[in-house]
Amino acid sequence: MEKMTAAPNSEVFRRLPSIDELLRVEEIAALVHVHGRQNVLEAARCGLNDLRGRIASGALDATKLDAELDALPLAVQLVVTQSANCSLQRVINASGILIHTNLGRAPLSQRAVERIAEVSTGYSNLEFDLDAGERGGRNVHAQNLFAHLFSRQGIDRAQTAVVNNNAAGVLLALAALANGGEVIVSRGELVEIGGSFRIPDIMERSGAVLHEVGTTNRTRIADYENAINERTRLLLRIHRSNFEIVGFTEQPSLEELVELGHRRGIPVMEDLGSGGLVNLASFGIQDEPNVFDSLHAGVSMVTYSGDKLLGGPQAGLITGEPALVEKVCKHPLYRALRVDKICYAALEAILLSYLREEYDEIPLLRMMRMTPEQLQARCQALATAASSLSTQVIATETMIGGGAAPGKSLPGFAVALQSDNMSTNELALYLRKLPVPVVTRVEDGRVLLDLRTVDPVDDAYLAHELAAIN
Ligand SMILES: *Cc1c(COP(=O)(O)O)cnc(C)c1O
């Protein structure tokens, strides 16, 4: 009985090509040039093993196998492109959220990318003092450019340390300045920033003890003062960057906190989160504090992200009094949280754009400066391209997002799409599955393409893909 089923199977097995024969098939040989021999070999083995398994289970007889063999080059190609492809890829952000943490936050400027290429395709003086010809410190980089920017605003003697991100900056600053002591924070500021950044948790890891004062909606300067004791190391202010408390609220001003700190000899630190390096009012965002405001108010240290409103690479910036910043840089954790040459290269390029006041070089600021009229014209051009969809150009609001400027938005326009053949979710999925995925915003049963967050050079691609939908 066993022999009788084995015999036809082995007949079918014999028709399978060997790996070498398979690699000589023209379409598969062509793949080797693109993906390399080893990747194609593994994919071909995978394809053959799949066929063997199906023959053994009786699912493939001789005639079905012929069709499978014809399709094998395509199957190998599918496996090789899936397994040897980068998972991180460029997407078009048509969501209208400017600082979108899930989409990589601020896009890098052309100058930053050029700087990265220039500095990091070879060796660099990352930690090398070219004058002395010996080991130097990496924290000298970006230092002068930051100092120049600050001194232009009348802020002298501020130093800046760069770490991996702002969460790292807060952790390191607390560890360096408050380990073993207490940090006073208002209950109204004990925020969770998207993706599990919680001040109480960070505080615990830093070795500092959280001393909460006030209530969620009201904290007075006297609450801070009453909480000060011999273990107090720091007064901490956290910018409510992703939510607003409105209504019956009270919060001492930063100046009041600084005055209290001075009087009692305790430094004030501010976690600003999204620290802009320009006055954002000229970009249409009112009342959003920037790094200069914090330093002018007299805080001893301020921490902020590199890839939020600053518009640069992922980084945590720690700016403050030189003695305190030096403490931060000498802390053992600094070694674990420091950034690489790519980050310094990008950061210096962005700072140079700020110093030259070439704000349009910084993609985030450029997008913020697009006028509603410009956006409306782009939307109208795009709407006419999507001939098979029902389109409408509508006025909309672009969110700043990314734990920055809570509740703040910029007026603009979007193309609203509806299809007779696809549901809203199907259309949104279709757009996400394009060769360059397009991430949209679904609102009121329509798919919105908010062009403020789309680079104008991508308009042609969008028009092309929308025209191809039928
Ligand atoms: C965004 C943010 C953080 C975290 O910054 P990352 O750069 O994402 O690590 C911390 N604090 C505040 C107030 C923020 O807005």
The ligand as a Tripos MOL2 file, in Angstrom:
@<TRIPOS>MOLECULE
LIG
   15    15     1     0     0
SMALL
NO_CHARGES

@<TRIPOS>ATOM
      1 C1          8.1570   65.1190   22.9750 C.3       1 LIG1
      2 C2          8.4000   65.3970   24.3980 C.ar      1 LIG1
      3 C3          9.2800   64.5950   25.1420 C.ar      1 LIG1
      4 C4          9.9900   63.4350   24.5360 C.3       1 LIG1
      5 O1         10.9000   63.8560   23.5630 O.3       1 LIG1
      6 P1         11.5740   62.7980   22.5700 P.3       1 LIG1
      7 O2         12.4640   63.6390   21.7020 O.co2     1 LIG1
      8 O3         10.4400   62.1530   21.8290 O.co2     1 LIG1
      9 O4         12.3080   61.8290   23.3900 O.co2     1 LIG1
     10 C5          9.4720   64.9210   26.4770 C.ar      1 LIG1
     11 N1          8.8460   65.9580   27.0460 N.ar      1 LIG1
     12 C6          7.9880   66.7420   26.3680 C.ar      1 LIG1
     13 C7          7.3030   67.8750   27.0740 C.3       1 LIG1
     14 C8          7.7350   66.4900   25.0140 C.ar      1 LIG1
     15 O5          6.8820   67.2550   24.3330 O.3       1 LIG1
@<TRIPOS>BOND
     1     1     2 1
     2     2     3 ar
     3     2    14 ar
     4     3     4 1
     5     3    10 ar
     6     4     5 1
     7     5     6 1
     8     6     7 2
     9     6     8 1
    10     6     9 1
    11    10    11 ar
    12    11    12 ar
    13    12    13 1
    14    12    14 ar
    15    14    15 1
@<TRIPOS>SUBSTRUCTURE
     1 LIG1         1 GROUP 0 **** ****
